[in-house]
Amino acid sequence: MASKNRPRSNEPTIENRRARRDYFIEATLECGIRLTGTEIKSVRTGQVSLAEGYVRATETPPRLTLHGAHIAVYAPAGEHHQHQPVRVRTLLAHRREIRKLAAGTRARGNTLVPLKMYFVNGRAKLLIGLAHGKRKHDKRQDMAEREMKRDMQRAMSKRRAN
C-alpha cells in the first residue's frame, strides 16, 4: 500500500525558467494556492504557464494574489463547469510573511514572481520569489559564466576519456 504523504510520480512540476533568467531572486516563499476543481485537474496534467504571471502583496488587508498565470481549461469537464484560464487567484500564506513580502516590494525595482508550481501531499503549492530585475550586462555576464562552465566540463570529460 502506498503512503499518502509520498508524492505521486505522475504529478508535474511547472517551472518559470524565464524568471531566473530575467531576475535576481533574493528570497523565496512556498505558499498554497486556492483553485477550483477544474483548475486543479488541469494543473495535475501540467497545463500551466507561469511565464507571464506576477504576484501582488497588499498589507491592508494582508493578501497575496497571483495575476496573469494561465491555467488551461480542462476539456473533459464540459463547457458548463469550466474556469477562466487567466484570472486573479488567491495565494495562502501567514500574515507576517505577507507583510514581509509587501515591505520588500516597496523598494524600487523589486517585484514578486512565481517560480515553480508543484504538489505537496496532494495540494498545489506555489514557490514565489522576491526579485529585482537584471540589466542587459548582467544577463550577458550570466551567459558568459554558463558558457565557461560548459567549456570546462567538456575539457574535463575529454581529459578523462584519454
Steps between C-alpha positions, in 0.01 A plus 500: 500500500639842403549767762266801482782745570726385218464709181365322196741458212246620241448842662696761304720782619445817297794740498531860392846486341458851367492643853849375589632641173343846540526552877735467797304298759562633851253298708246225438177394667289188452131577517176323424273597215120502500376320187166371372440135410567530127807715566663240725430226243661713230802568726539124561529452122769773487300751294628812677708797386661717768719704261262796473395486864583731788398523865360797689527540877283743694547581867148616584334256484792255484450318172706333227351470152631334185434693178557400138567129549329283239336172604346332194138387500438136589320360195346185660300719741270636229427862428264573791754426775804680355717763664651814349854418376647835614355644820617635834570211738541527877822372657506368856771606745540628856434868572854574612641345182264707285596819684869418458456450124292816466774697676757344268310606189491864611869533413561632149539228239380211718213275399347164586519230233365144493790256469355150520169317547503150646308264728566421866280233658248539219470878536618750242777730624655804335856612564522878466811711510580856599709617208650799327559522127826424326646749259633406158862482615400271790334259256807504277723427797280205601515364145881532496526315835276216374704470181825494698367223729388301196844533340667387823271195520580409139874530565472283813300230319752492212783473752331205675441324166873511412 
